[in-house]
Amino acid sequence: MYLIIYRLMERVGFLRGFLIEEWEIVSIVLLSLLLVMFVVQMCYHIFVYGKISRHRNPTPNDQAKELGVSVIIPLYEADHSFLNERLPLFLGQRHEKYEVVVVNVTGDAEVTDQLSMMRIQWGDKLTTTRLAADPLFPISTKMALNVGIKAARYENLLFTLPDCSPRTDRWAEIMARGFVEHEVVLGYSALSHRKGAWSRLIRCANMALATRWLSAAVGSHPYRGMLSNIGFTKKIYFGARGFNHLNLNMGEDDLFIQTIARKENTIAIMGGSATLDQRMWGGLDWWMPRRLRLSYPFRFYPTRAKWARGMELTSRALFFLSALLVAIFLPPYAKIVAGGVLVVRFVIAWWQAKRTARRLSERGFMTAFWLHDLIAPTVEAVLSVWRKFVPKYKWR
């Protein structure tokens, strides 16, 4: 009997020691994962995203003032608020050699008449060209832009959309500075202010998306821009034989930019006067389908761009997950370490995002940063899965 009890206690002691050793291994693995992901996150927020706040635009010079600039805007709908409010803001830019090219694809007689009257008012500042809309043969954005490029008077081209407006009359002047020594100019578009928490969250997400490609452009690895505020020269456009991926009614600001943009010929222009405001048409019910549609070309991105974007989101998700597991399962000393690292990471990420927002002249949504920071990896993962089940977006 005593022998049986002794052997049983021996086995219990061995099992307890084994579990303690295994638990120590788990503790080491979780804490190591937490710290490694923390280091990766700090590298992104300090050294990669930090480049945006340190970036400086080209200084004003006489050569930039003499450059001719054509702004191309495709108009697909009879948007009278654009004709009456936003178009005059573009036409009123104080750059000397400057024109706005409106590609009219509306098929609306009233719009055509109003543009003709505006041509009389603005003279050479406004150029219009018309494409006949046909439901059997839809006109893609690339077709409209191609017509606008051929109709443009000047070599240097800026592109925007009818739902955008410049904040000041110096937008064209500042963007033109980029063409002095470069062929591709990337600008930033902010979403307009709307009331409500969802609006702040969407505007925060818009800035976070721009932070990735702006930091890549500043870091000599450009891979995309925003069609609402982007520019390149006629020479580089025709040298590349026009837009690529013609079966997709998208990709002008990413897939084509990946074809023409290099570290030596691309520059990012940032700041309040160089920023355009783009209309926010709704809440999450508008933003999520828009994000899904515009993220479709991601499957064609180069490996470097995919890896850089995926690494930041993956490391963030693993960081939060490991911190949660440590807080639930590990001893108090480990919880203290996890809590401290979590607070430090949040503070630095918020501080860096605040500096980026100041550089891009964004304001009024940093209270939503904490929520966006937490849910962004999950949202991007959902969109990644969702993209695999959506039909191909084609115009023909």
Backbone torsions as a table, in degrees:
resi	resn	phi	psi	omega
1	MET	NA	-48.3	178.8
2	TYR	-62.1	-34.6	179.6
3	LEU	-67.1	-39.5	179.3
4	ILE	-65.3	-44.5	179.2
5	ILE	-62.4	-40.4	-179.3
6	TYR	-62.8	-45.7	-179.0
7	ARG	-67.0	-35.4	177.8
8	LEU	-64.9	-43.3	178.2
9	MET	-65.0	-34.9	177.3
10	GLU	-61.8	-43.8	179.9
11	ARG	-68.0	-40.0	177.8
12	VAL	-62.2	-41.7	178.4
13	GLY	-64.0	-40.4	178.5
14	PHE	-64.9	-43.0	-179.6
15	LEU	-64.6	-39.9	179.6
16	ARG	-65.6	-43.7	177.7
17	GLY	-62.6	-38.4	-180.0
18	PHE	-65.5	-43.1	-179.9
19	LEU	-65.9	-39.2	178.8
20	ILE	-63.0	-44.0	178.9
21	GLU	-63.2	-43.4	179.3
22	GLU	-64.8	-39.2	179.4
23	TRP	-65.5	-35.8	176.5
24	GLU	-65.3	-37.3	177.7
25	ILE	-64.9	-44.1	177.9
26	VAL	-61.1	-41.2	179.0
27	SER	-61.7	-44.4	-179.9
28	ILE	-63.4	-42.9	-179.0
29	VAL	-63.5	-46.8	-178.3
30	LEU	-65.2	-44.2	179.9
31	LEU	-67.0	-37.8	178.1
32	SER	-64.7	-43.3	177.8
33	LEU	-61.3	-43.2	179.5
34	LEU	-59.3	-46.5	-176.5
35	LEU	-71.2	-37.9	178.8
36	VAL	-65.4	-44.9	178.5
37	MET	-66.2	-31.6	175.6
38	PHE	-63.3	-44.1	179.1
39	VAL	-63.0	-43.1	179.0
40	VAL	-61.2	-44.3	179.5
41	GLN	-63.2	-39.5	178.5
42	MET	-65.9	-36.8	177.4
43	CYS	-61.7	-41.8	178.8
44	TYR	-66.6	-51.3	-172.2
45	HIS	-71.5	-33.6	-176.7
46	ILE	-90.4	-48.8	-171.6
47	PHE	-93.6	-29.9	-178.6
48	VAL	-93.3	-62.7	-178.5
49	TYR	-69.3	-24.4	179.0
50	GLY	-65.6	-17.4	179.7
51	LYS	-64.9	-27.2	-177.8
52	ILE	-65.1	-47.4	-178.4
53	SER	-68.2	-23.7	179.3
54	ARG	-89.6	-9.5	-176.7
55	HIS	-73.4	142.0	178.8
56	ARG	-124.7	138.7	178.0
57	ASN	-73.1	160.4	174.8
58	PRO	-60.1	145.1	-179.3
59	THR	-75.7	153.4	178.4
60	PRO	-61.0	141.7	177.1
61	ASN	-154.1	160.9	-177.1
62	ASP	-65.4	-31.6	-179.0
63	GLN	-63.9	-39.3	179.4
64	ALA	-66.0	-36.4	-179.3
65	LYS	-66.6	-26.9	-177.6
66	GLU	-87.9	-9.9	-179.4
67	LEU	-72.5	133.7	175.0
68	GLY	-81.1	137.1	-177.1
69	VAL	-130.6	131.1	174.0
70	SER	-113.2	128.0	177.1
71	VAL	-101.6	123.5	-175.1
72	ILE	-108.6	126.4	-177.9
73	ILE	-129.5	114.9	174.6
74	PRO	-82.3	131.4	-177.9
75	LEU	-116.0	110.6	-175.2
76	TYR	-102.0	-19.8	-177.4
77	GLU	-126.4	156.3	178.2
78	ALA	-76.9	76.0	-176.3
79	ASP	-96.0	97.3	-176.4
80	HIS	-75.0	-23.2	175.6
81	SER	-67.6	-31.6	174.8
82	PHE	-67.4	-46.3	-177.5
83	LEU	-66.1	-37.6	-174.1
84	ASN	-89.7	-28.2	-172.5
85	GLU	-115.3	-53.2	-170.8
86	ARG	-84.7	-39.4	179.8
87	LEU	-60.0	-43.3	176.6
88	PRO	-59.0	-30.3	177.6
89	LEU	-67.3	-38.2	176.4
90	PHE	-70.2	-40.5	-179.7
91	LEU	-68.1	-25.8	-177.4
92	GLY	-86.2	9.1	177.4
93	GLN	-62.3	143.5	-171.9
94	ARG	-92.8	11.2	173.9
95	HIS	-67.1	141.0	-171.9
96	GLU	-69.9	-62.5	-178.7
97	LYS	-90.9	96.6	-166.7
98	TYR	-154.0	140.4	174.6
99	GLU	-147.4	157.5	173.2
100	VAL	-114.0	126.1	179.0
101	VAL	-107.1	112.8	178.0
102	VAL	-100.7	120.3	176.8
103	VAL	-95.0	106.5	-174.2
104	ASN	-87.0	108.8	178.8
105	VAL	-115.0	13.9	-173.7
106	THR	-75.0	-33.2	-172.7
107	GLY	71.9	13.5	-177.4
108	ASP	-97.3	123.1	-176.6
109	ALA	-65.5	-36.5	-179.4
110	GLU	-65.3	-40.5	177.5
111	VAL	-63.4	-43.9	179.1
112	THR	-60.1	-42.7	-179.9
113	ASP	-65.9	-41.8	-178.9
114	GLN	-66.6	-39.3	176.9
115	LEU	-64.3	-37.1	177.7
116	SER	-64.1	-40.7	177.5
117	MET	-66.5	-37.3	178.7
118	MET	-69.2	-29.5	176.5
119	ARG	-65.2	-37.5	177.0
120	ILE	-65.3	-38.8	-178.3
121	GLN	-70.8	-44.5	-172.8
122	TRP	-96.8	-12.8	177.0
123	GLY	65.6	-132.6	-176.1
124	ASP	-68.8	-10.5	178.9
125	LYS	-68.0	-23.8	-176.3
126	LEU	-122.0	125.9	173.6
127	THR	-120.1	133.5	178.8
128	THR	-123.0	145.7	174.1
129	THR	-140.0	150.6	-170.8
130	ARG	-125.2	136.9	174.3
131	LEU	-119.4	131.6	-179.1
132	ALA	-74.9	120.6	178.7
133	ALA	-74.4	135.0	-179.9
134	ASP	-138.4	117.2	-178.7
135	PRO	-60.8	-24.9	178.9
136	LEU	-79.4	-26.4	-179.7
137	PHE	-131.6	79.1	-177.1
138	PRO	-59.0	143.7	178.7
139	ILE	-93.9	116.9	-178.0
140	SER	-77.1	165.9	176.6
141	THR	-61.4	-37.9	-179.7
142	LYS	-64.6	-38.5	177.4
143	MET	-64.3	-45.1	-179.7
144	ALA	-63.1	-44.6	179.8
145	LEU	-65.6	-37.8	179.0
146	ASN	-61.1	-42.4	176.9
147	VAL	-63.7	-41.5	178.4
148	GLY	-63.9	-38.5	179.1
149	ILE	-64.0	-42.9	-179.9
150	LYS	-68.7	-29.4	179.7
151	ALA	-83.5	-14.3	-176.2
152	ALA	-67.0	140.5	-177.9
153	ARG	-81.5	-30.9	-171.8
154	TYR	-106.1	162.8	-177.1
155	GLU	-74.6	-36.1	-175.2
156	ASN	-92.9	125.9	-171.5
157	LEU	-116.4	133.5	170.5
158	LEU	-117.0	145.1	-177.1
159	PHE	-124.7	140.9	174.8
160	THR	-152.0	-176.2	-175.4
161	LEU	-123.2	158.1	-176.7
162	PRO	-63.4	-21.2	-179.5
163	ASP	-90.9	14.7	179.0
164	CYS	-110.0	156.8	176.1
165	SER	-148.3	142.6	177.8
166	PRO	-75.1	146.6	179.7
167	ARG	-76.7	-31.1	-179.4
168	THR	-137.9	174.5	177.6
169	ASP	-86.2	12.1	-179.7
170	ARG	-106.9	3.4	-176.7
171	TRP	-56.5	-52.7	-178.2
172	ALA	-62.7	-39.8	-179.6
173	GLU	-61.2	-44.1	-177.9
174	ILE	-73.2	-41.5	177.9
175	MET	-64.1	-32.8	-179.4
176	ALA	-64.4	-26.5	179.0
177	ARG	-60.0	-29.2	-179.1
178	GLY	-67.8	-24.3	-177.1
179	PHE	-81.2	-6.8	-179.4
180	VAL	-63.6	-43.0	-177.3
181	GLU	-124.0	3.9	-176.1
182	HIS	-135.2	164.3	-179.1
183	GLU	-110.3	-17.2	179.2
184	VAL	-125.4	127.5	-177.9
185	VAL	-123.0	125.5	-178.3
186	LEU	-112.3	122.5	177.7
187	GLY	-114.2	176.8	-176.3
188	TYR	-115.6	141.9	174.4
189	SER	-120.5	124.2	176.3
190	ALA	-93.5	152.8	174.6
191	LEU	-86.2	142.4	-176.3
192	SER	-65.0	155.4	-179.3
193	HIS	-73.9	135.2	171.2
194	ARG	-137.6	156.7	179.8
195	LYS	-74.7	151.0	173.7
196	GLY	110.7	156.3	-178.7
197	ALA	-67.3	-36.6	-179.6
198	TRP	-63.8	-35.0	178.2
199	SER	-62.8	-44.0	179.0
200	ARG	-63.5	-39.9	-179.9
201	LEU	-65.6	-41.8	-179.7
202	ILE	-66.9	-41.5	179.0
203	ARG	-66.9	-34.7	175.8
204	CYS	-65.5	-41.9	178.4
205	ALA	-64.9	-37.8	178.4
206	ASN	-62.1	-43.3	178.8
207	MET	-68.0	-38.1	179.5
208	ALA	-63.1	-40.1	177.2
209	LEU	-63.7	-44.2	180.0
210	ALA	-66.5	-31.7	179.8
211	THR	-58.7	-36.7	-178.3
212	ARG	-64.9	-51.7	-174.8
213	TRP	-80.6	-26.6	174.9
214	LEU	-67.1	-43.3	178.0
215	SER	-64.9	-33.9	176.5
216	ALA	-67.4	-39.8	178.6
217	ALA	-66.3	-43.6	177.9
218	VAL	-65.9	-32.1	178.8
219	GLY	-86.0	17.5	173.9
220	SER	72.2	23.1	176.3
221	HIS	-133.2	60.5	-177.3
222	PRO	-66.3	139.7	177.6
223	TYR	-141.4	-5.8	176.3
224	ARG	-170.3	172.4	174.1
225	GLY	-148.6	-154.7	176.2
226	MET	-121.2	126.5	179.6
227	LEU	-59.8	-24.2	179.3
228	SER	-73.1	-12.9	-179.9
229	ASN	-160.4	81.1	-175.0
230	ILE	-148.3	158.1	-180.0
231	GLY	-152.9	151.5	171.2
232	PHE	-157.6	170.4	-176.6
233	THR	-90.6	158.4	175.1
234	LYS	-61.8	-38.3	-176.8
235	LYS	-58.7	-46.2	-177.6
236	ILE	-73.9	-29.4	177.8
237	TYR	-66.4	-51.7	-179.1
238	PHE	-72.5	-27.2	175.2
239	GLY	-64.3	-31.2	176.9
240	ALA	-89.5	5.6	-178.9
241	ARG	61.8	36.3	175.3
242	GLY	82.1	-170.9	-177.3
243	PHE	-65.1	151.2	176.2
244	ASN	-104.7	178.6	-179.2
245	HIS	49.6	55.5	-175.0
246	LEU	-68.1	-14.2	177.3
247	ASN	-79.7	-6.3	178.8
248	LEU	-109.3	133.7	175.9
249	ASN	-88.6	49.6	178.3
250	MET	-171.1	175.8	177.9
251	GLY	101.8	1.7	-179.7
252	GLU	-64.0	-34.2	-175.8
253	ASP	-100.4	1.5	175.9
254	ASP	-131.7	-60.4	-178.0
255	LEU	-63.0	-39.9	177.9
256	PHE	-72.7	-38.9	178.1
257	ILE	-61.4	-36.9	177.9
258	GLN	-64.6	-23.0	178.6
259	THR	-79.7	-38.0	-172.2
260	ILE	-104.5	-21.2	-172.1
261	ALA	-85.9	132.6	174.5
262	ARG	-134.2	163.7	-177.0
263	LYS	-63.0	-29.7	-176.9
264	GLU	-85.7	-15.3	-176.7
265	ASN	-117.4	9.5	-175.1
266	THR	-123.8	140.5	177.4
267	ILE	-140.4	144.5	174.9
268	ALA	-100.4	134.2	177.9
269	ILE	-113.8	124.3	-175.9
270	MET	-132.2	161.7	178.1
271	GLY	128.2	164.2	-175.6
272	GLY	-59.3	-44.2	-177.7
273	SER	-72.6	-20.3	179.9
274	ALA	-96.7	1.6	-176.6
275	THR	-94.7	139.8	172.3
276	LEU	-103.5	146.7	174.6
277	ASP	-98.9	124.1	179.0
278	GLN	-106.7	136.8	-175.9
279	ARG	-65.5	134.9	173.1
280	MET	-93.1	117.6	-170.8
281	TRP	-89.9	-5.2	-178.8
282	GLY	-179.5	-162.5	179.3
283	GLY	-100.2	-141.7	-179.0
284	LEU	-63.4	-30.9	179.1
285	ASP	-66.0	-19.9	173.8
286	TRP	-94.5	-40.2	-172.9
287	TRP	-69.6	-45.5	-174.8
288	MET	-65.7	-48.0	174.8
289	PRO	-60.8	-35.7	177.4
290	ARG	-63.6	-46.4	178.3
291	ARG	-61.4	-40.6	179.8
292	LEU	-63.0	-46.1	-177.7
293	ARG	-66.6	-46.6	-176.3
294	LEU	-73.2	-16.7	178.7
295	SER	-90.2	-1.0	-179.2
296	TYR	-57.2	-42.2	-179.0
297	PRO	-66.4	-6.8	-177.8
298	PHE	-56.2	-29.9	-179.1
299	ARG	-64.8	-18.8	-179.5
300	PHE	-98.9	2.6	-177.7
301	TYR	-66.9	154.2	173.8
302	PRO	-66.1	156.9	-175.7
303	THR	-58.7	-39.5	-178.0
304	ARG	-60.3	-44.5	-179.3
305	ALA	-66.6	-40.8	177.5
306	LYS	-63.1	-44.6	-176.4
307	TRP	-65.3	-45.4	-177.8
308	ALA	-61.8	-43.1	179.9
309	ARG	-69.6	-45.0	-178.2
310	GLY	-67.2	-33.6	-178.6
311	MET	-65.5	-40.6	-179.7
312	GLU	-66.3	-45.9	-179.0
313	LEU	-67.6	-40.1	179.5
314	THR	-66.1	-44.3	179.9
315	SER	-64.6	-35.4	177.4
316	ARG	-66.2	-44.0	179.4
317	ALA	-63.5	-44.0	179.2
318	LEU	-66.4	-34.2	178.2
319	PHE	-63.7	-49.6	179.5
320	PHE	-64.6	-40.1	-179.3
321	LEU	-65.2	-45.8	179.9
322	SER	-66.1	-36.8	177.1
323	ALA	-63.8	-39.4	178.5
324	LEU	-65.5	-44.4	-179.7
325	LEU	-65.0	-39.9	177.3
326	VAL	-62.8	-43.6	-178.8
327	ALA	-65.0	-29.7	-177.3
328	ILE	-85.8	-43.8	-166.5
329	PHE	-108.1	-25.2	-171.3
330	LEU	-91.1	166.3	-177.8
331	PRO	-64.3	169.5	-176.3
332	PRO	-56.4	-40.3	-178.1
333	TYR	-61.0	-36.7	179.4
334	ALA	-70.6	-36.0	177.3
335	LYS	-62.6	-38.8	179.4
336	ILE	-64.3	-43.9	178.2
337	VAL	-60.8	-47.1	-179.1
338	ALA	-62.4	-43.1	179.3
339	GLY	-62.8	-42.8	179.3
340	GLY	-63.3	-45.8	-179.9
341	VAL	-64.1	-39.9	179.7
342	LEU	-62.1	-44.9	-179.7
343	VAL	-64.9	-44.2	179.9
344	VAL	-61.2	-43.8	-179.3
345	ARG	-64.2	-43.3	179.4
346	PHE	-62.6	-43.8	-177.5
347	VAL	-64.1	-46.1	-179.0
348	ILE	-66.8	-41.5	179.1
349	ALA	-63.2	-43.0	179.1
350	TRP	-65.6	-42.6	-179.8
351	TRP	-62.2	-43.2	-179.9
352	GLN	-68.2	-40.1	177.0
353	ALA	-63.7	-36.4	177.8
354	LYS	-64.3	-41.8	178.1
355	ARG	-65.2	-40.3	177.7
356	THR	-64.0	-44.3	179.1
357	ALA	-60.4	-39.9	178.9
358	ARG	-66.0	-39.3	179.7
359	ARG	-67.1	-33.5	-179.4
360	LEU	-92.7	4.8	-179.3
361	SER	58.6	41.6	174.1
362	GLU	-100.6	150.0	179.4
363	ARG	-161.2	161.2	170.6
364	GLY	89.1	8.1	179.8
365	PHE	-136.2	8.2	-176.7
366	MET	-67.3	-17.0	175.1
367	THR	-67.0	-21.1	178.4
368	ALA	-90.2	-1.9	-175.9
369	PHE	-61.8	-41.0	-175.3
370	TRP	-61.6	-44.2	-180.0
371	LEU	-66.5	-46.0	179.5
372	HIS	-61.5	-40.1	-179.6
373	ASP	-60.1	-37.0	-178.9
374	LEU	-76.0	-41.3	-170.8
375	ILE	-94.2	-13.3	-175.2
376	ALA	-55.3	-46.2	179.1
377	PRO	-59.5	-39.2	178.9
378	THR	-67.1	-43.6	179.5
379	VAL	-61.8	-44.6	-179.3
380	GLU	-66.1	-35.4	177.2
381	ALA	-65.9	-41.3	177.5
382	VAL	-62.8	-44.0	178.6
383	LEU	-63.6	-36.9	179.2
384	SER	-63.2	-41.2	177.5
385	VAL	-71.7	-40.7	-178.0
386	TRP	-61.1	-38.5	-178.3
387	ARG	-60.0	-29.1	-177.6
388	LYS	-71.7	-15.0	-176.5
389	PHE	-112.1	0.6	179.4
390	VAL	-90.8	151.2	178.3
391	PRO	-69.4	160.5	176.9
392	LYS	-70.3	135.4	-180.0
393	TYR	-87.0	105.2	-178.5
394	LYS	-124.9	155.6	175.5
395	TRP	-107.6	-2.3	175.9
396	ARG	-149.4	NA	NA
